[in-house]
Amino acid sequence: MNLNFTAQEAEFRDEVRHFLAQQLPPEISHKVLHGLILEPADYLRWQKILHARGWGAPAWPTEHGGTGWDSVRQFIFEEECAAAGAPRTVPFGLKMVAPVIMAFGSNEQKRRYLPKIIAAEEWWCQGYSEPGAGSDLASLKCSAVRHDDHYVVNGQKTWTTLGQYADWIFCLVRTDTEAKPQRGISFLLIDMTTPGITVRPIITMDGAHEVNEVWFEDVKVPLQNLVGEENQGWTYAKFLLGHERTNIAGIGIAKRELARLKRIAAREIKHGQPLLKDPAFAARIAQIEIDLMALEITNLRVLAAEAERRTPGPEASILKIKGTEIQQAITELLTQAVGAYALPLRRDAMAADYTGEVAGPDYAVSLAANYLNMRKLSIYGGSNEIQKNIISQMILGL
């Protein structure tokens, strides 16, 4: 693989940088670059700006309103957005359910859902995990029983990220209790305003309301909301999870946070010199940077495969494992860099309009919450232990 960017790709990078300098709202980038709380309106506002520019869906083909960019341009775009402090794309619509609808949905479903996803007119969430069915997703029990022109859904989903804001949820449901576990699952699109749906908050260890329980009690879902064929949802789920694991890698975000770590380590004084000059601490930063460079190359390989319409294979699991480990390692070093100032967990001080006092430097305010929040990365999207099993089976044949 030639890792040098062409002149045309360098021009594209300049175009993206100019666009970000002109169009990215500074109040939003300030929140992102300082680890402050982003509101749903921030994500929606940024997506609408991108859509107006024609860049609302970098990975989509042009026939569905996407950019049609190749893998390299997608990579450049995401890297520049992260560096500039643009919000991370909420993936559930654009990067998860949309590819499934494009690949397996009906023409009617494509016309109905894709334009509203790219225009940020509808917010999506994911209904996969259940109590007792997380990494072992095939054991899910949320049921959908067919009655005439609709399904009746009963059961529970959990760890539903940002479900409190969602207009729609894509769900894996069991439609055949007699078949093998993987063969009896279907993929449904469900309107969150349907009677019988209850969303209950789960407050995470960093004090945030990010995830939820979602309960379904006799929820009626029209048959036309079934994606693909009944009882074939496991195939679609594996397709989606490949995209999710690729996205979790977060190369651009890791680069931005690594640069932030270096800036803080250069400002923090330990034993009379900047922490960045401490050999042990500097060695840990160097190891992260080496790992991140290797991960970047792997990410480009996966993106190239996707451009050729090939579903991500075990490489997606490698990205998921190493990407999450790197992001967690960076948050660990950030908290260590500021020492005791990272201990207070002050979510109120993470609001952009907070005017009160905090102990220590301003840049330490968000570090405890970010450290705690990043613990989830190695679990969701299929735990890293499960990813290692996938790698051993698909590459080593074990």
N, C-alpha and C positions, 0 to 999 in steps of 0.2 A: 504494500500500500504506500502510495506517495503521500507523505504527511505535509508537504508544502502546499499552501493555498495558491491557486492560480491568480493572475492579475484580475480576472473578472470577479473572483470570490473576494479578493481584497477590496474591490470597488463596492461590492455588495455590503461588506462589513462597514465601510464608510457611510453608505446609504442608511444602514440601520442605525448607526451611531448618530447621524444627523437627525433622523426621525425621532429617536429617543430624546435627544437634547431639546427638540422643539415641542414634542407632544406629550412626553411623560410628565404628569402633574408633579411638581416638586414636593407638595405635601404628601403625596403617596410614596415617592421614592425616599423621603425622609423617614417615614415609618419603616419601610423595608430595610434600609441600610442601618437603622438603629435598633432593629428587633422589636419595634413597638407594635401595638395591636392594630391589625387591619380589620376594617368593617366590611360586611358584604357589599356595601355600596362602592367601596374602593375596587374590589375585583370586577364588579359589573361595569363601572366607569371605564376601567382600563380595557376591558374586552370590547366595549363599544367603540373606543378610540381605535383599537386595532382593526375592528371590522370595517369602520369607515375608511381606513387606509387600504383595505383589501387584504390585510394580514391577519384576519381573525382566526384562521385555521392553517397554520404553517404545514401541517402534515397531511392535510386533506388534498385529494385530487381536484383539479379545476372544475370538473363537471358537477361537483357538489358545493362549489363556492370557495374552495381552498386555494392556496397559492400555487400548488403544483411544484413547490421547491424540491430539489433533490436533497439527499441526506446531509450533504455538506452545508447547504444554505440553512437548513433547519437547525443544524448544530450551531452555526455562527449566530443565527438570530437568538436562540435561547441563551447562548453564552453572553451576548451583548446585553440582552434584557436583564439577566441576573446581575451583571456588573453595574448596570445603571441604576438598579434598585427598582425594577418593575416587579409587580406582584407575580408570584408563581401562578400559572394557569390552574384554575380549579379543574381537575382532570376528568371528573365523572361524566360530564357531557362530551366535551371536545375530544378527549383522548381515550375514553373507555367505551361508553355505550355507542358513540357515533361510529367508530370503526366496525362494531358488531352489526349495526343497522346497515351500513354500507355493504358489508360482506354477505349478510344473511337475511336482511330485512326485505320486505316487499317494496315495490315502487311507491305504493301509497304511504308506507311508513317513512321512506326516505323523503318524500315531499312534505310530509306532516312535521317531522321532528328535526331534521337537519338544519333547515333555515333558522329555526328558533334557537337552536343550540349555538350556532355561530354568531347570531346577533345578540346573544345574552338576554333573550326574552324569556327563557325558561331555565331554571336551575335544577340540576339533577343530583341525585345521591345514589349510593350503591347498597343493594340488599343482598349481601352474600352471607356473611358470618351470622351464626346463631349460637346461643348457649349450648355448648357441646358439639358445635360444627364450625370450627374456625379453620385451622390448617387441614383438618380432615373434613373438607367441605362436602364430600360425597355422602356424609351421614346426615345432611340437613333434613329437617322434618316439616318445615313450613309447607303446607299442602295447598293444592289448587284442584278443585273438583269441578269437572265440566257439567254445566247445566244449560241445555239448549244453546243460546247465543252468547254465553258468558261462562267464566270460571268463578268459583267462590273460594276465596283465599282465606286461610286461617293459619295463624302461627306467629312467630316472633323473629325479628332480626335484631342484631346488636352491633355495637361499634359503628353505627351509621354516621359517618363523618358529615357534618354540616347539614344533617337531615332536617334540622329545625327551619332551614331556609328553603328547602327544596320544593319545587312544583311537581316533580316526577321522581320516581324511584325505579330502577331496573332491578328485577328480583330473580333469583333462582328459586324455583318452587318444585315440590315433588308432585308429579301428575300420575305416576304409576308406582304403587307400593309393592307390587309383585315382582317387578323387574329387578335386575342387578342395580345396586345403588346409583351407578353412573348413568344407567340407561333410562332411569325413570324421572329425570329432571328436565324441566322446561324453563324457558327464558321469557319473562313477562315484563311489560312496561305498564306501570301503575301510576295513575293520577293521585297525588298525595292529598287532594281534597275529597277523595271518595269516602263516603260514610263508612265507619268501622275502623279507620286508621287512627292510631294514637301514637304520638311521639313523646317520649319521656327522656329528659336530659340525663347524661352521665357526666359528672364533674371529674375531670382528670386530676392527677396529682400536682399539676402546675396551676390548678385553680380555674382552668378554662372549661367553658361549655362548648366543646368541639365535637363530641360524639354523643350518640343517642341510642336508646332502645326504640324500635318501631314495632307496634303490635297491630296485627290484622285480625279482625273479628267479623267473619261473614262479609268480606269485602268483595264486591262484584266487579269483575274485570272483563271487558268485552273480548270476544275471541280474536278480534282483529289486532289486539295488543300482544298477541303471541308472536315472538320473533322466530322465524324459521319454522321448523317442524316440532310438533309435540314430542317430548321425551328425548330430544336431541340437544338440550340445553347445556349438557356437560361439554360438548364440542365447542360451543360458543363461549362458555366460561373459560376454557383453556386458552382460546384465542384472545380473549379480553385480558386475562391475567398476564399473558406475555407482554402486552402493551403496558399494563400497569407496572410490572416489575422493571421494564426499561425506563419508565418515567421516574420511578422512585430513586434511580441512581443519582439524579440531581447534580450533574457535573458542574454546570455553570454556577449553581448556588454554592457548591463546595468550594469552587475557586474564589468566589466573592468572600465567603466566610474565612477562608484561609488567609486572604489578604487582610481582612479585618483582624485576625489573630496576630499577624505580623505587626500591624500598626500598634495594637495594644501592647504587645510584648516589647516593642521599641520604646514605649512610654513608661511602662512599669519599671521601677528601679528596685533591684534586689542586691543587697550587699554592695551598694555603691556603684552599680553599673546596670544598664538596661537588661531586662530579662532575656532579650533576644541574644545577648552576648554570652549567656550561660551555656556551656557546651552541652549539658544533658538536655536542657529544654530545646535548644536549637536543633539537636539531633532528632528529637521527636517531631519537630516541625518538618525537618527534611524528609523523614520517613513518610509522613503523610503526603508531602508533595510528590515524592516518587510514586507512591501508590496511586495518587490521583492522575498522574501522567499516564500510567499503564491502563487505568480504568478508562481514560479518555479515548485511547486507541481502540479498546474493546467496544466502547459505545459507538464509535464511528463505524465499526464493522457491523454492528447490529442495525444501525440506521441504513447502511447500504443494503442489507438483506431486506429490510422493510420496503425500500425503494423498488426492489425487484419483486414486490408482492409476495415475499416469503415470510411466513409467520416466524417470529422470534423463537429460537430453540433454546438449548441450555445456556447460551450466552446471556439470555435475559436473566437467568438465575445468578450467573456470575456478577452481572451488573447490580442486581438487587443486593447480594451479599456484600460486595466490596463497597458499593456506593453508600449503603447505610452504615457500614463500619467506619468509613472515612468521615461521614458527617457526624457521627457520634464522637469520634476521636477529637474532632475539631472543637465540639462543644465542651468536651472534658478539659482540653488545654485552655480554652477561653476562661473557664471558671477557675482553673488553677492559676492563671496569669494574674487575676485580680485578688486572689486569696479570699480573705474574710468578707470583702465587699460583695462577693457573689452569693453570700449566704442568705440575705433577706429575700423572701419571695413576696414582691410587691406588685401585684397585677394592676393596682390603681396607678402606680407610677409608670406603667407601661403604656398608658393612654397618651396620645399625642398632645392633648390639651392639659396635661397634668402640670400644676404650678407649685406643688408642695416641695418640701425638702427631702433629699435622700442622702443616705450615708455613702460617702465615697464618690468616685467619678460617675458622671452621667452614663458613660458607656457600660457600666457594670449593672445597671438596673435590670436589664432583660436577661442576663446570662443564666440566672438560676432557673427561670421558667423555661428558657430554651433548652437547657441541659435536660431538665425533666421531660419535656415534651419529646425530645429526640430519642428517648428510650424506646418509644413505640416503633421506630423505623425498622428494627430488626424483627418485628413480629408481624405487622400488617402486610398485606400483599402476599401472604404465605411466609411463615417464619423462616429465618435463615437456616434452621436445622432441616426443614423440609426442602429448601432449595439445594442443600448439599446432597440430600437423597436423590433429587432430580438429576443433578450433575453426575452422580455415581452411576445411575441407571442409564442415562442417555449417552454419556461419553465413555464411561469405563465398563458398562455392561454388567454392573454388579447388582 
